[in-house]
Amino acid sequence: MGSETEVIIVGGGVAGLCCALKLEESGVPDLLLEASDAVGSRVRTDSVDGFRLDRGFQVLLTAYPEVLRVVNIEMLELGCFYPGALVACDGGLHWVADPWRHPLDALRSAASPVGTLADKLRVWHLRRRARQAHSMTSSGVQSSLRFQPSKRTDSRM
């Protein structure tokens, strides 16, 4: 069939790029179309005034089979991030962290102006229930939190 295009891939995001890679590996002539100025879609890095800005999600789940198939994880030299956030609020920057993972940061998070006390208590209650649900399902007991009908997170708080 020569170099005629057999498959047209619309979109150069992660799925489109993986599709193109698989087709190339199989010798199938393809054409990848991307409307933006670069591939990557919502997962890409832009350079602005000498700074690298990530857009999209910045968490790579290394257990995904497709990631393991197409990405050299060791070459990326991945690092771990602090599981919290530095939030701009009331003219300052304030750390907010998970008190179960970082107990010493619990007071700093509780004292920050980010969210109301009622919000923090709701999040604490939801986090406690989620931890209980996880420990119950890990031990083979079905969790009431996990097996309830779907609801928005804020309705569970």
N, C-alpha and C positions, 0 to 999 in steps of 0.2 A: 504494500500500500504506500510505500515511500514515506515522505515526511508530512503527509496530510494529517491534519488534526482529527483525532478520533473522539477526544473528550475535551469539552470546554469546562473549566472550573471557574465558577463565579465567586470571587472573594478570596483574598490572600491573607485570611486570618489563620489561626493555628490549624483548624480543620482543613481549610483549603490547601495550605502548605503541606500538611501530612498526606493529603490525597495526591497532590502533585508528585511528592517524593515516591509514594507507592507506585504510581503510574510510571514514573521514570525508571524505577527499579525493574518494572515488568516490561519495559520496552514499548509502552503504549504512548504514541504521540499525543501530547496534550497542550492546551493553551490556558494559562492562568490569567484571569482578568481581575484587576483591582481598581476600584474607583478612586481610592485615596492616592496621595503622593508617594506612599511607600507601603510595603506589605507589613503585616503584623496585626492589623485591625486594632482591637482594643488592648492588645498586648504588644507594646513596642516602646522603644526609648527614643525620645527626641532630644536634640542638642539645642539649647537656647542660651546664648551669651556665655558659652563655655561651661554651662551646667548640663548634666544629664538628667532628664525628667522622665520617669517611668509613667506610662499610662496603663490603665487596666489593672488587673490583679497582679500583685507582686509576690504571691505565694505559689511556689511550684510544688505540687504534690508528686513527689518522686516515686510513689507506689503505682501511679497510673501506668498500665501496660504500654500505652502508646508513647508515653514519655520515655520509658525504659527502652523502647524499640528505636526511637529516633534521636534521643539526646544522650550525649556522653556526659553523664552526671559528674564524674570525677574531673573532667576538663573544666566544668563550670566553677569549681572551687566554691561551692555554696557555703553560706554562713547562716547562722541562726540569728533571728532578730529578737529583741526584747519583746515579750508579749504584753504590750501596753501601748499607750499613745501619749504623745505630747500635744496637748490641745491649747490653742490660743483662745483665751477667754478673759474678759474684764481687763484688757490691756496687758496681760502677762501670759506666760506659758506654764501649763500645769500638767504634771504626770498623772495619768489614770491607768491603774494596773489591776490585774486579777488578784485579789487578796489571797486566794487559795494557792496560787503559783508563786506569789511574792508577798508573804505575810508582812514583811517590814514596810512595804509600800502601802499597806491598807490604810494607815492613818493619813499618809500624804494624800491618797486618793479621796478619802472621806472628807478631808478638810478643804479640798479644792473647790472652787466655785463652779466647776463643771457639773451641771445637773443639780436638782434639788435633793434634800435629804430623803424625801419620799421616793424620788427616782432611784437613788442609791440603794435604798432598802428593797425596792422592787427587784432591782437587778441582783442584789445579794440573795433574795428569796428564790428567784428563778435559777440562779447559778447553783444554789444548794440543792434544789430539786433535780436539776440536771445531773449533778454529781451523784445523787442518790440513785437516779434512774440508771446511770452508767454502771454503778457498782452492783445494782440488782441484776441488770442484764448480763454483766460479766460473770455473775455467779449462777446464771441460768434461770433467774426469776424474771418473769415478764414485768416490765415497769408500767405503772399506770400513766406516767407522763408520756412514755414513748408510744403507747398503743391507744391513745385517745384520738378522736377525729382531729384533723388538721385545723389549726387556728393560727391567727397572726401572733407573732411574739408578744406584742404589746397587750393583747387580750389575756395572755397567760400571766402577765405581771400584775 
